[in-house]
Amino acid sequence: MSDMSASASLAMTHLVPLAKELDEDKVTPGVLGFIVFAVMALAVWGLMKSMNRHMGRVDFPEASEEPKPEPTTTAADKRG
């Protein structure tokens, strides 16, 4: 266990000087940001493709186009 903490502290001592060399006013997403964006884009593409396939399988029963009878009015309705 102490070996892992020693290697972690050694890695941090080597990475800290590299971080100091970076311009602190410039922020970029880097490779990790691109990878996350690409994975999200592929996931959305896959979900859209799946949704399109599932929506194509849906079969709604169509209502018949029989004419509906006209409502009848009586003399009582006309007096209103």
Residue pairs with C-beta under 8 A, 6 or more apart in sequence:
29 37
